[in-house]
Amino acid sequence: EEINGQIITKELRSGGSHMIVSNYNRIQYIYLMADYKLNKQIKEQTKAFINGFQSMIPGNLLKMFSPPELRRVMSGEDVNWSVSDLRQHTTYQSGYFDQHKTVRNLWSILEEFDSKDKNAFLKFVTSCSR
């Protein structure tokens, strides 16, 4: 891998730099490479993310949810959401308010969107389409 402009070789297993990948060991190589890329290479970033996440939501609360339930809590449901609900829960800043001409135009345009366009707008604003 390239780190700060230098090519660094990482052994996926002991003595791995002296082994040739062949048809015989290719599945093991793929497994080791996937483990490295998905787990070991990002270990520090994953640890920092988990620490930050758990500083906001304690681990004992997370254990209440199954993985699908936690996904729904964090990302929402894939349902047709209401523009009026979003409008009701919007906080304005920098001189904007609900009846400002620009804001009224935004709500008017959003009311005309179909579900696909509303989800695209939501993803643009929040990085999540649900």
Secondary structure, DSSP 8 states (H G I E B T S, - for coil): -EETTEE----SSTTGGG----TTTHHHHHHHHHHIIIIITTHHHHHHHHHHHHHHS-HHHHTTS-HHHHHHHHH--SS---HHHHHHT----TT--TTSHHHHHHHHHHHH--HHHHHHHHHHHHS---
